[in-house]
């Protein structure tokens, strides 16, 4: 089976928008400021973006609040005119979906369930607000399964009736650019994905 080039799919969608001159609305799930940096700058010209900070996996609460505040600071310092919707801290949905999968490594079933939860919330909110597309910054991370993220987004798109914007934000040196932007804006770059299980794995080497 031929592997799908999700970066090319995004390039083709942007080329299409350039031709039509349309600027559709997009609900962008954001996991943190560093991953959002390149992604926002890349998409801003072509989409009317609403950023959605929904990450019940992040622990502890002060980590959650700090990552949220860094995202808000980034948007302000980039001087981007967009809306930000952020959720109050509530880790319970994550612990429910992670039950029985606590010891699995990153990219395992726990991570897949977490990604699906956040994408479902993002797509559902996009539908509720009447936005044209939804997607996530998660595909910029080399530690995440880009294929799974896009397959999950496509499946939820069919279920919810909202188009999913396929992506691989690592392309065009996207991840490298995010590191450069993190240095430029002195962004907090965490050393674990977010949940207590990934934190333990990071601390244990």
ZIKA-V385750 format. One record per pair of residues at least 6 apart in sequence whose C-alpha atoms are under 7 Angstrom apart, sorted by sequence separation. I is the first residue (numbers start at 0). J is the second residue. If there is no record, write none. Layout:
i->I j->J
i->I j->J
//
This chain:
i->16 j->22
i->29 j->35
i->57 j->63
i->103 j->109
i->156 j->162
i->191 j->197
i->138 j->145
i->156 j->163
i->191 j->198
i->100 j->108
i->125 j->133
i->100 j->109
i->153 j->163
i->191 j->201
i->122 j->133
i->152 j->163
i->97 j->109
i->121 j->133
i->96 j->112
i->149 j->165
i->93 j->113
i->25 j->46
i->27 j->48
i->29 j->50
i->24 j->46
i->25 j->47
i->26 j->48
i->27 j->49
i->28 j->50
i->29 j->51
i->30 j->52
i->145 j->167
i->22 j->45
i->23 j->46
i->24 j->47
i->25 j->48
i->26 j->49
i->27 j->50
i->28 j->51
i->29 j->52
i->22 j->46
i->23 j->47
i->24 j->48
i->25 j->49
i->26 j->50
i->27 j->51
i->28 j->52
i->30 j->54
i->22 j->47
i->26 j->51
i->60 j->88
i->138 j->166
i->139 j->167
i->16 j->45
i->132 j->161
i->133 j->162
i->134 j->163
i->138 j->167
i->139 j->168
i->140 j->169
i->131 j->161
i->132 j->162
i->133 j->163
i->134 j->164
i->138 j->168
i->139 j->169
i->131 j->162
i->132 j->163
i->133 j->164
i->138 j->169
i->13 j->45
i->49 j->81
i->50 j->82
i->51 j->83
i->52 j->84
i->53 j->85
i->132 j->164
i->48 j->81
i->49 j->82
i->50 j->83
i->51 j->84
i->52 j->85
i->53 j->86
i->55 j->88
i->32 j->66
i->49 j->83
i->50 j->84
i->51 j->85
i->52 j->86
i->55 j->89
i->56 j->90
i->118 j->152
i->139 j->173
i->140 j->174
i->31 j->66
i->55 j->90
i->126 j->161
i->139 j->174
i->115 j->151
i->119 j->155
i->123 j->159
i->32 j->69
i->55 j->92
i->56 j->93
i->106 j->143
i->32 j->70
i->55 j->93
i->106 j->144
i->31 j->70
i->122 j->161
i->32 j->73
i->54 j->117
i->53 j->117
i->105 j->197
i->28 j->121
i->26 j->121
i->101 j->196
i->38 j->136
i->26 j->125
i->35 j->136
i->34 j->136
i->26 j->130
i->25 j->130
i->34 j->139
i->24 j->130
i->25 j->131
i->26 j->132
i->27 j->133
i->28 j->134
i->29 j->135
i->30 j->136
i->24 j->131
i->25 j->132
i->26 j->133
i->27 j->134
i->28 j->135
i->29 j->136
i->30 j->137
i->23 j->131
i->24 j->132
i->25 j->133
i->26 j->134
i->27 j->135
i->28 j->136
i->69 j->186
i->38 j->168
i->58 j->193
i->37 j->173
i->57 j->193
i->58 j->194
i->56 j->193
i->57 j->194
i->58 j->195
i->56 j->194
i->37 j->176
i->37 j->177
i->36 j->177
i->34 j->177
i->33 j->177
i->36 j->180
i->33 j->181
i->33 j->186
i->32 j->186
i->33 j->188
i->9 j->165
i->8 j->165
i->9 j->166
i->8 j->166
i->5 j->165
i->6 j->166
i->5 j->166
i->6 j->167
i->5 j->167
i->6 j->168
i->6 j->170
//
